[in-house]
Amino acid sequence: MVNNSSNIENKNSKATLVILAAGIGSRFGGGIKQLEPVGPGGEIIMDYSIYDAIEAGFNKVVFVIRKDLEEDFRDIIGNRISKIIEVDYAYQEIDSIPTKYQELHEGRKKPWGTGQAILVCKDIVNEPFLVINADDYYGRSAYKSAYEYLTKKKTKDSVMDKEVLEIAMVSFVLRNTLSEFGAVTRGICQVDENDYLTSIVETSNIEKLGKNAIVRMDDGDELIDIDSAVSMNMWCLFPEIFPMLEEGFNEFLSNLKAEGLEEGYLKGEYLLPTVMGDLLKDGQLTIKVLESKDKWFGVTYKEDKEAVIKGISKLINKGFY
């Protein structure tokens, strides 16, 4: 087990870690990448994420899961983690949508994306919070930067004579997030001289090619700066974001209904990078970029697991865990 004893007491400044885990699969066991052991004691990536968050000062964890996963999820990680930090659960379901759109979920196989996942937390998260993916290892410095931002930052700033919500995103260097075994999708970010996000574009089919990165496209490959800032779905948010997400989700569902497209009903997703990009473009918020130089680990492909195990082992040997 990871040793969580060194810094588990509550801090004066409260902040919650929200872990998006509703997409981990309908059954636990072999083949579910988020639950693959990567540590010497059978630890999974979430163990290290929670440990780093506690060390940084976070004092509550909210797992966003599906109700059909709850019993197994509690057995595998939830009950164990609840012994060292406050734990709560939010449930992301296909039918967790306004009544007037209920017919849209008929035939759908999965929930509506990461934007919806945050919305289901609105009744249990009343403090600053950090959002992460269940299957991503982000590195300790990312949590420290996030905690400091969330507990010291005022949520409103004056921009062009009006108050807008400021949030933050922890960015990573593209080269530190690529897989050796295939293409990945990343939110490519443009950042101004004051470290504020100016745009974010969800980009698919990014591959490592020697010391470079390329985007595979039907009409030819495009070279991309391997040192680009990218979003890995690590967001520093405040409860003020919930009304914005709720309004956007209603608009998203309304557009699906108006278009009457079955493909949208079955596969359309309300995704955080796109949502945040739209809110930024509309001037409803500003996004501070907190850059992390840490190496990101994730099991995008089955072959990635060995690299994650080796990476965690190196960190253990250096005394991080």
C-alpha positions in Angstrom: 0.0 0.0 0.0 1.0 3.6 -0.5 2.0 5.3 2.8 -0.5 8.1 3.4 0.4 8.8 7.0 2.6 11.8 6.6 0.1 14.5 5.8 -3.5 13.4 6.2 -4.7 16.1 8.6 -7.2 18.7 7.4 -5.7 22.1 6.3 -7.3 25.4 7.2 -8.1 26.0 3.6 -10.5 23.5 2.2 -10.2 22.1 -1.3 -11.7 18.9 -2.9 -10.3 16.5 -5.4 -12.9 15.4 -7.9 -12.0 12.2 -9.7 -13.8 11.3 -12.9 -14.3 7.6 -12.8 -17.7 7.0 -14.4 -16.1 5.6 -17.6 -14.0 2.9 -16.0 -16.2 0.1 -17.3 -19.2 -2.0 -16.2 -17.1 -4.7 -14.6 -14.0 -4.6 -12.5 -11.1 -6.9 -13.1 -8.8 -7.8 -15.9 -8.8 -5.5 -18.9 -10.1 -2.3 -17.1 -7.2 0.0 -17.6 -8.0 2.4 -14.7 -7.7 -0.5 -12.3 -4.5 -2.1 -13.6 -2.0 -2.4 -10.7 1.1 -0.3 -11.4 2.7 -0.2 -7.9 4.7 -2.8 -6.1 1.9 -3.4 -3.6 -0.8 -3.6 -6.3 -1.5 0.2 -6.2 -3.5 1.7 -9.1 -2.9 5.1 -10.6 -5.7 6.6 -8.4 -3.8 5.7 -5.3 -0.9 7.9 -6.3 -3.1 10.7 -7.4 -4.9 10.8 -4.0 -1.6 10.5 -2.1 -0.2 13.5 -4.0 -3.4 15.5 -3.5 -3.4 14.8 0.3 0.3 15.8 0.4 -0.6 19.1 -1.3 -3.3 19.9 1.2 -6.6 18.6 -0.3 -8.9 17.3 2.4 -11.8 15.6 0.5 -12.2 13.3 -2.4 -15.3 13.0 -4.6 -15.5 10.0 -6.9 -17.8 10.5 -9.9 -19.0 7.0 -10.8 -22.0 5.2 -12.1 -24.4 3.6 -9.6 -23.8 0.1 -11.0 -20.1 0.4 -10.2 -20.6 1.6 -6.6 -20.3 -1.7 -4.6 -17.2 -2.9 -6.5 -15.7 0.6 -6.5 -16.1 0.9 -2.7 -14.5 -2.6 -2.2 -11.5 -1.9 -4.4 -10.6 1.7 -3.5 -13.4 3.8 -1.9 -13.5 2.1 1.5 -9.8 2.0 1.8 -9.4 5.7 0.9 -12.2 6.8 3.3 -10.0 5.7 6.2 -7.5 8.5 5.5 -9.6 11.3 3.9 -13.2 12.3 3.6 -14.8 10.6 0.7 -18.1 11.2 -1.1 -19.7 10.0 -4.3 -21.5 11.6 -7.2 -23.3 9.6 -9.8 -23.1 10.2 -13.5 -25.9 8.4 -15.4 -27.2 8.4 -18.9 -30.5 9.7 -17.6 -29.0 12.5 -15.4 -30.4 15.1 -17.7 -33.4 17.5 -17.5 -36.8 15.9 -17.8 -37.7 17.6 -21.1 -34.7 15.8 -22.8 -35.2 12.4 -21.3 -36.1 10.8 -24.7 -32.7 11.6 -26.0 -31.0 8.9 -23.9 -32.9 6.0 -25.4 -30.4 3.6 -26.9 -27.4 5.5 -25.5 -24.7 3.3 -24.0 -22.6 5.8 -22.0 -23.0 9.1 -20.1 -22.7 12.5 -21.7 -19.1 13.4 -21.1 -16.8 15.2 -18.7 -18.9 18.4 -18.6 -21.9 16.4 -17.3 -19.6 14.6 -14.9 -18.8 17.9 -13.2 -22.5 18.9 -13.1 -23.5 15.9 -11.1 -21.2 17.2 -8.3 -23.1 20.5 -7.8 -25.1 19.4 -4.7 -22.1 18.0 -2.8 -19.2 20.2 -3.8 -19.4 23.7 -2.2 -15.7 24.5 -2.0 -12.9 25.1 -4.5 -12.1 21.8 -6.4 -9.6 20.2 -8.7 -10.8 17.9 -11.5 -8.7 14.9 -12.7 -9.2 11.8 -14.7 -9.1 8.5 -12.9 -6.5 6.9 -15.1 -4.0 9.7 -15.4 -0.9 10.2 -13.3 -0.2 14.0 -13.2 2.8 14.4 -10.8 3.2 15.9 -7.4 4.0 19.5 -8.4 0.8 19.7 -10.4 -1.3 19.2 -7.2 0.8 21.7 -5.2 0.3 24.3 -7.9 -3.4 23.6 -8.0 -4.0 23.6 -4.3 -2.1 26.9 -3.9 -4.2 28.5 -6.7 -7.5 27.2 -5.4 -7.0 28.3 -1.8 -5.5 31.7 -2.4 -7.2 32.9 -5.6 -10.2 35.2 -5.5 -12.8 33.9 -8.0 -13.8 37.1 -9.6 -11.6 39.6 -11.6 -12.5 42.8 -13.4 -12.1 42.4 -17.1 -13.3 45.2 -19.4 -15.3 46.8 -16.6 -17.2 43.6 -15.7 -16.6 40.8 -13.3 -15.9 37.4 -14.8 -15.0 34.1 -13.2 -11.4 33.1 -13.3 -10.5 29.4 -13.2 -7.2 27.6 -13.9 -6.0 24.7 -15.9 -2.8 22.8 -15.2 -1.1 22.4 -18.5 1.6 19.9 -19.5 4.3 19.8 -22.2 3.1 17.7 -25.1 6.3 15.7 -25.3 5.7 14.6 -21.7 2.2 13.2 -22.6 2.8 11.2 -25.7 2.6 7.4 -26.1 5.2 5.3 -27.8 2.5 2.9 -29.0 0.0 5.0 -31.0 -1.9 8.2 -31.4 -3.5 10.3 -28.6 -5.9 13.1 -28.3 -4.8 16.3 -26.6 -6.2 19.8 -26.0 -3.6 22.0 -27.7 -3.4 25.4 -25.9 -2.4 28.9 -26.9 -1.2 30.9 -23.9 -0.5 34.7 -23.8 2.5 36.5 -22.2 0.6 36.7 -18.8 0.0 32.9 -18.7 -3.7 33.1 -19.6 -5.3 30.7 -22.0 -6.4 32.3 -25.3 -7.6 29.2 -27.0 -7.8 25.4 -26.7 -8.4 23.0 -29.6 -9.1 19.3 -29.0 -6.8 17.6 -31.4 -6.9 13.9 -32.3 -4.4 11.5 -33.9 -1.2 13.1 -32.4 1.7 10.8 -32.7 5.4 10.9 -31.6 7.8 10.9 -34.6 11.4 10.9 -33.5 12.0 14.2 -31.7 8.8 15.7 -33.2 5.1 15.3 -33.0 2.7 15.0 -35.9 -1.1 15.1 -36.4 -2.3 12.4 -38.8 -5.0 13.7 -41.1 -6.7 12.4 -44.2 -5.2 15.1 -46.4 -1.7 14.6 -45.1 0.3 14.8 -41.8 0.9 18.1 -40.0 3.9 18.8 -37.9 3.1 20.1 -34.4 5.4 21.7 -31.8 6.3 18.9 -29.4 6.7 21.5 -26.6 3.2 22.8 -27.0 1.1 23.3 -23.9 -1.7 20.8 -23.6 -4.7 20.2 -21.4 -4.9 16.8 -19.7 -8.3 17.5 -18.1 -6.8 18.9 -14.9 -9.0 21.9 -14.0 -9.0 24.2 -10.9 -12.7 25.2 -10.5 -15.0 27.0 -8.1 -18.7 26.3 -7.3 -19.6 29.4 -9.4 -18.9 27.3 -12.5 -22.0 25.1 -12.0 -24.6 27.5 -13.3 -22.5 28.1 -16.4 -22.1 24.4 -17.0 -25.8 23.8 -16.4 -26.8 26.5 -18.9 -24.3 25.1 -21.5 -25.5 21.5 -21.0 -29.1 22.5 -21.6 -28.1 24.3 -24.7 -26.1 21.2 -25.8 -29.1 18.9 -25.3 -31.5 21.5 -26.9 -29.3 21.6 -30.1 -29.2 17.8 -30.3 -33.0 17.7 -30.0 -33.4 20.5 -32.6 -31.1 18.7 -35.0 -32.8 15.4 -34.5 -29.7 13.5 -35.3 -29.6 10.0 -33.9 -25.8 10.0 -34.1 -25.7 12.9 -31.7 -28.2 11.2 -29.3 -26.0 8.1 -29.2 -22.5 9.5 -29.2 -22.6 13.3 -28.6 -20.5 14.4 -25.6 -20.5 17.6 -23.5 -16.7 17.8 -23.0 -14.8 20.1 -20.6 -12.1 21.3 -23.0 -14.7 22.3 -25.6 -17.0 23.8 -22.9 -14.2 25.8 -21.4 -13.0 27.0 -24.8 -16.5 28.2 -25.6 -16.9 30.0 -22.3 -13.5 31.6 -22.8 -14.4 32.7 -26.3 -17.7 34.2 -25.1 -15.9 36.2 -22.4 -17.7 34.5 -19.5 -14.5 33.5 -17.8 -10.7 33.7 -17.9 -8.4 30.7 -17.5 -5.0 31.0 -15.8 -2.5 28.4 -17.0 -0.4 26.7 -14.4 2.4 24.9 -16.3 3.7 21.5 -15.0 7.0 20.1 -16.2 6.2 16.7 -14.7 6.0 13.6 -16.8 2.4 12.5 -17.3 1.6 8.7 -17.2 -1.4 7.0 -18.6 -2.5 3.7 -20.0 -3.9 4.7 -23.4 -2.7 1.5 -24.9 -2.1 -1.9 -23.2 1.6 -1.6 -24.0 1.8 1.7 -22.0 1.3 -0.2 -18.7 5.0 -1.3 -18.5 6.2 2.3 -19.0 3.9 3.4 -16.2 5.2 0.7 -13.9 8.8 1.7 -14.6 7.9 5.4 -14.1 6.3 4.8 -10.8 9.2 2.5 -9.7 11.7 5.3 -10.5 9.7 7.8 -8.3 9.6 5.3 -5.5 13.4 4.8 -5.7 13.7 8.6 -5.5 11.7 8.7 -2.3 8.5 10.2 -3.6 6.4 7.2 -2.4 
